[in-house]
């Protein structure tokens, strides 16, 4: 498995963003034990650490299953970099055969993706990895970070759909049905049993997408791009226009992880999430990015529209993490463009972006486009118009 140019570019951009914020200054001289558990954020986290990193100053031990989607790439990294070691977790007994240098480890990071239903919640497969990683942190006196990626929608009958860290715990601790939130709290409870002995931090994240991520859960961005690029079709159900979701680009998510790892307080829980957006707007942006003609749009019938109520999906609030200085840096249009490029094979076209993160030049470009449209309409209908008081003068 070879890393594509777009993925390598993303790794380097993450590293560049973190370096500009002085996060990597304290990361480069540390040792890490990482349990990916088939989590794409772990893949990006490791890739960004290894990207153009001084080999003498960094050590990464990856403990992964052979069925992990990224296992082949982990093997490649391990073969290419003597500071990157790969261990297998199958059978589970192999965990305790790992030769550990207790003096060097700074952080142990366990990635997890809760799902529902979860009939195997009490089986060793889930708990043993967590208990081992906590044990590893304890004997090495290293930091421990649990990163949970929630792919499935967490739905409860509530008027408010954006929840903070403590609200999440209160809501799902009382939930009776099996759901990702309840399973996540179960594992977090195991972590807090070691709180007096280990420096523990917890991160929850929902709605992650980006190049190389084929499972983005409730967002459905990968499937939408694949269908649009291959069959020239797109579904636009009414629920897409009503439901709001958190859609966080992978680059911003990894940067949030680094913020918590470096600046977060022990014993705290943080949420990584972007501002809420409707799936309808996401699909509208993808239509603009695709630049395709004769796209077949499938919409609800009037009868179906009348029967569909407002769909509520609980979304995580990232205000606590933003207080540390983190914020999303990648505009939605650019994030979707890079993802579309990776899935469809389309050539990167920066000119398609309609959002340059508030830069004056781009605002002027948009003003000029609006002015040209006004001019076209006025000429078509023989309407005389005037520009006064400097209207669009800067744009012209």
Secondary structure, DSSP 8 states (H G I E B T S, - for coil): ----HHHHHHHHHHHHHHHHTT-TTTTTT-EEEEE-TT-HHHHHHHHHHHTT--GGG-EEEEEE-TT-TTHHHHHHHHHH-TTEEEEE-SSGGGGGG----TTTEEEEEEEE---SS-TTTTSHHHHHHHHHHHHHHHHHT-EEEEEEEE-S----S-S--EE-HHHHHHHHHS--S--HHHHHHHHHHHHHTTTTTS-EEEEEEE-EE-TT----GGG-HHHHHHHHHHHSEEEE-HHHHH-EEE-EEHHHHHHHHHHHHHH--TTEEEEE---EEEHHHHHHHHHHHHT-SS-EEEE--HHHHHH-------EE--HHHHTTT----S-HHHHHHHHHHHHH-----GGG-S--TT-HHHHHHHHHHHHHHHHHHHHHTT------TTTTTTT-
